Amino acid sequence: MDFRLEAHKILIKVLIKNVFSDKLLNLTRSKFKDDKQSYDLLFRLVKGVIKMHIRLDFIASSHTDKVKFSKTDKKIKILFYSSLYQIIYLDSIPDHAAVNETVDLAKKQFNPQIAKFVNAVLRSYLRNPQITLPTEKVNKISVKYSYPVELINKWINLWGEDHTEQLCRYFNETSHLNIRVNSFATNSDKLIEYFKRRNIVIDKSKATSNILISDNPTGVLQDIAFQEGYFSIQDPSAALVVELADPRLGDIVLDLFAAPGGKATYTAELMQDTGEIFAVDKIPAKIKLLKQNLERLQLKSIKVFTKDAFEFGPIAPSFDKVFLDVPCSGWGVFQKKAELRWQIHQKMDKLLKLQEQSLKRGSQFVKDGGFLIYSTCTMNPKENEKQIYKFLEKHKEFKLVNASEKINEIYVNNHFLQIDPFEHQMDGAFAAKMQKV
């Protein structure tokens, strides 16, 4: 099985048709079941090109006529991205193999003339791999770290040039595997000792005692302990949102955007599978994952509803805790989901309206004295604190709870849970806890 051809097919769907890569990679995995090494290369190549293709585009265009290259079919450009990524970032692949195999692929997928063009540009780069970055600051950061100019402009306006560059650098690093210990079944020390006996190093997260970190994702996730429900995959920032909510034994909880279930299952574990959790989501594929997680973790307190959050009912102010982990721009998870940085078709106005409506809807389910927990995986103030201030202005029956009552102060700003990715070394996140008084 040719991993370069499969990578090319996937990248066309991701970079041209805005399909997410994870699903495509999972579908392709079965083709490489007898060749794990090739699948690993495929995975790294796809994820790497998605992340770095603006820089790769700049490099390729520097070795040919820029006007001609700008008009080149994107499917052909992806050939350059793939080959250059192999040359620059994949030490296990010799330069000549990266070039020759890509030229052969160009012949098969296009024609000999395109193959000659690809060969000429790649050979030119090998002769002179040095590049000169743009001098203007926004374009320079955009090319250096491979981000859309529009996004860099927004970040610089919000946080300044240095902060923006640190964010870009952090998001381009390879992510660690974060696992959440199922405290209902075991504890961190036991799990660390268990993997130590299997020569797998796992460390404790500084953020929360129930999250562990590993640089051996394959070894950890293929271990039988995962299938038996002793741990789940979850970033510390997401776990902190649940800890902010402070689930208590016997609580009645509503999670209106629940799938694939990370926050709902952690809540159930902290509640020792007591009480009731109503997990609502409208996307069947995600609900399927949620149900698989429930079976794996053997949790009985979660009831699953395949339903739009705005149609779930009847509305009754009877819940102790209501989670609103709303759809957002995803700025905080660019390290793990690089394609989000290219989703420029996403309409921010629609997102903001959805978030505002979600707050209003979710608040109607909170009982007197209960709590509403609003969270996102972005650092965008428009989606975060500005949404909360607007909500509190209209809903005087709610008050903001200081997150430092439950969360370490280093993760708290203006009473909100606010995670800065490069400063805190985890996914970016925001959460507000409000009590109905």
N, C-alpha and C positions, 0 to 999 in steps of 0.2 A: 504494500500500500504506500503510495507516494504522499508523504506528509506535506510537501510543498504544494501539491495540487489541492489537497483538502484544505490547507490553510488559505489558499487563494480563493477558493469557493466561499469559505466562511467570511473572510475579510470583505469580499464584495457585498455580502448581505449586511454586514455590520456597518461598513463605512459608506455604503451607497443607499441601502434600504433601511438603515437605523434599527436593525434587529439586534437584540442583546446576544452577546457571545456565549454566555454560560449554557443556554439551552442548546445551541448549535454544537458546542464542544461535547456536551453530554450525549447528544445523538450520534456524534462521530466516534465516540469512545469504543463502541462495539466493533468498529471496523479494524481497530488496532489491538484487539484483545490478546493477540499472540505476539505483539511487538510493542511492549510498554515503552521502550526507549524512543521509538518514533512518535508515539502519542505524547510523551513528555516534551519532545521538541516541537511538535505541533502546538501544544498548549502554550509553551513559552513564546513561540513565534507569533501566534495570534494575539495574545495578550500584550506582547511587546510592541507590535506594530500599531495596535489600537492606541496604545499610550503615546507612542513617539512619532506618529506619522507626520505631524507638522514639521518636526526637525528633519525627518527623513525626506520629506518633500523638498525642503529648502536645500538639502545636500544634493539631491538629484538635479534640481534645477540649476545649481551652480556649475554643473558639468555639461550643460547643453544650452541651447538658446532658450532663455527664460520665457519669452513670448510663446514660442512653439510648445514648450513644456506645459505652460499654463492651459493650453488648449487640448492637451493630450487626454484621451479617454481615461477616466478614473480607474477602469479595470486594468489598463496598462500601467498606470502609476503604481498600482498596488504591487505589481511585479518588482518595481524598483524598491518600494518600501520593504518588501519581504527579503530581498537579496541584501540590501544595505543593513537591515537589522541583523541578519546572520553574520555579516562581515564585522560589524561594529560591536555587537553585544553577545554573540554566541561563540565562545572560544572553542567549543567542541567541534565546530564546523570549519574546515579549511576554506580560505578565501576562494581558491580556484573552484571548489565544489559548489559554493554558494553562487558563483557567477555562471559556471557551466550548466548547472541544473536549472537555473532560472532562464537562461537562454534557450535551453531545450523546451522548457515549459512555454516560453513565448512562441516558439515555432508551432507547438501543438495546439495552443489555445488561440493563436492569432495567425501570423504568417512569417515567412523568412525575413521580410523587410523590418517588421517590428522586432524580431530577434536581433537583427544587426544593430538597430537603434539601442536596444537594451544592453547589448554587449559593449557598444562604444561608450555609453555613459558609465557603466560599472567599471570598465577598464580604466577610464579617465580618473575615476575616484581612487582606484587602487594606486595609480601613479602619483596622485596628489590628494591625500586624504584631509589636508588641513582646510578648515572653512573659516570665513570671516563673518561673524555675526553682525546683524544690523546694529547701527549705533543708537537709534532712537530707543528709549528705555522700554516702551510697551512692546514694540516688535522684537526687541532683543530678548526679553523674558519669554515672549510667545514662542520664538524659535528655539531658544536654548533649552526650555523645559517642555515644549510641545503642548501649548494651550491656545485656545482661540483668543484672538486679540480682544474681542468683546468682553470675555471673562476677565482677562488681565486688567483691562480698564476699570471694570467694576471693583475688583479687589484692591487695586491701588487707591481708588477713590475712598474705599472704606477703611483700609488699614495701612496704606503707605507701601512704598516700594520694597523695603527690606522684609516686612512681614509677608508680602505677597510672594517674594522669591523663596522665603523659607517654606511657605505652604507648598509651592510648586515642587521644591526639592524633596520634601517629605512624601508627597503623594507619588513621586516617581520611584521611591524605594520599594523593594519587595516586602510585602506584608508578612507578618508572623501569623501563625495559627493561634487563635484565641479560643479556649474551650471553657465552658461553664460547668463546674462541678454540680452534679445532681445531689444537693445537700440532703435530700430526702432518702438517698440510697447510700451515700458514702461521704467522705470529706476530702479536702485538698491534700492533706498530708498522706493519707492512704493512697490516693491516686498518684501522687508524685513517687511514692515508694514502689507502687505497682509498676510504673513505667521504668523506674530506675533498674528494676530486676530484668527488664527487657532491653536495657542499654539505650533507652530513649530519655533524653534530658527534657525536663519540664520545669519551668520556673513560675513563681507566684507573681501575679500582677500587683503593682503598687496601688492600683485604684480600688480593688475589692478582693476580699479573701476568697470569693467563689469563682474567680477567673484565673486560669493558668495559661501560660504562653509556651509555645514550642516552635522550633524551626524545622521540625520533622513532620510535616502534615500527613505524608503518606503513611508513615509508621503508626502515627496516633489514630488516624481515621480508619485504618484497616484492622486495627486491633478489635478483638471481640468485645472489649469493654464498651465500645461505642454502640454496637448493636444491642447490647444488653442494657443500655440506658444509663450508664454511670456518668455520662457527660454529654453535652451538646456544644455546637459551635455558636459562639456569641462574643461580640466585641465588648470590652469593658464599659464603653460609653452606653451601650444599650442596657447592660446590666444595672448601671447606676440609675437609669430612669426608673426601673422597677424598685430598686432600693429606696429611691426618693419617695415612691408611693407608700412604702412601709406596709406591705400586706400583713394582715393579722389573721390568726386562726379563725376560721368560720366566716370570713368576709364574703360578701356577695359582690362580684366584680364583673364589669362589662368592658370588653375590649372591642371597639368598633372597627378597627382596621387591623385585624389580628394576624392574618396569615403572613408568613409561614409559621408563626407561633412562638417566636423567641421570648417575647415579653409575657405572653400568657402562660407558657410552660414554666418559666422561672417564677412567676407569681404563684403558681400551683405548688411548686417545690418548696418555696418559702412558707406557704400556708400548710405544708405537710399534707397536701391533697385533701384538705378539709374545705368546707364552704362550697361555693359554686362560682364558676367563671364562665361567662357567656362570651364565646369567641365568634365574632362576626366578620365575614369578608365576602366580597361578591365574585372573586376570581376563582373558578373551580380548580384550576391547576395548583394554585397556592393552598386552597383548602385541602386538596389531596395530600400535599406535603405536611400540612398541619396534622391531619389525621394519622399519617405515618409516624410523626414525632410523638403523638400521644400514645400510640401503640408501643413504640420503642421505649418510651419513658414509663409506660404503664401507669399513666395518670387517669384518674376516674372523675375528677371534679370539674373537668372542662366539657362544656356542651358546645357543639359546633353548629353554626348557622351559615349556610351559603346564601347570603342576602346582602343587598346594598345597605350600607349604613344608614342611609336616609329613608329606607323603607322598613327597617327593623322596628318591631314594636309588639304590643302597644307601648306607648311612652308611659312610663311610670317612675316617679322619683323614689326609687327603692334600692339603689345601689350604693354600697359603701365607697367604692372606687370605680371611676370610669376612665379608661385609657383612650387617648386620641393620638395614636402614632400616625400622623397624617401624611398623605403624599406631599413630597417637597422636591426642591431642586437637587438635593443629594450632594451638595458641595462637600460635605464631610466624609463621604465614602469614595472619593476619587481614587484612593490607593487600591481599593479592591474592585471598583467598578469604573474603569477608565473611560468606557464609552459614554458615561454620563456627561463628561466634559464636552462632548460633541453634539449633545442633544439640543442644538440651538433651535429646533423646531418647537421645543416646549414653550408653551405660552404662560409666562409668569402671571399675567392678569388672571387667567383661569385658575391657576394654582392658588393664588391669594384668595380668590373668591371661594374656592372649595374649602380652604382652611378656615375661613371666617364662618362659613355655613356649618362646618364640622363642629366648631366650638359651640355654636348656638344649639345644634342638635344634641351633642353629647351632654351639655349642661342640663338638659331636660330630664336626664335619667338619674341625676345625683340626688340622694336623699339629704334632708337637713342634717348638717354636720358632716356629710360625706365629702369626698375629694374628687376633683377633676384634674387629670394629669395630661397635659398637652405636650407632645414631643415631636421633634424633627431630627433628621440627620443632615442638617445644613447649618451654616453659620450666618446665613443671610438675615440681617435685622428685620427686613420687611416681613419675612415668614415667621419670625420668632418674637422678640420682645414687642415689636410694634403691633403684632396681632393680639398679644395678650393685653397690652394697654388699651387697645381699642375695645376688646371684649369686656374688660373690667369697667370701662367707662359706661358701657351700656347695661351691664349686669351687676348692679350694686349689691346683689345678694351673695356675690362671691368676693373673697379676699385672697390676695397672694400670700402663700406660705413661704417663709424663708427656707430655701433648700439646704442651708447650712445646719438646719436642725437634724438632718439625716445624712448629709453628704459632707465629706471633707471640704473645708473652705477653699482649698486650692482649685476646686472645680466649680466654685460658686461665684457669680458676679451679679450684683444688683438683685439678690434673692433668687436668681435663676440658676439652674444647672447649665453651665456653658463649657463645652469641651473644645479646646483649641488643639487641632491635630498635631502640629509639630511641637508645641509646648508640652502637651500631655502624652504624646506618643500613642495615640489611639484615634479611632474615627471621631470626626467632629460631630457634635450633637448639642441639642438644646432641649430643656424641659422646664415647664412651669407647673407648679403644684398649687391648686386653688381650692379653698374650702368654702362650701355653701354654709353661710352663717345666718 
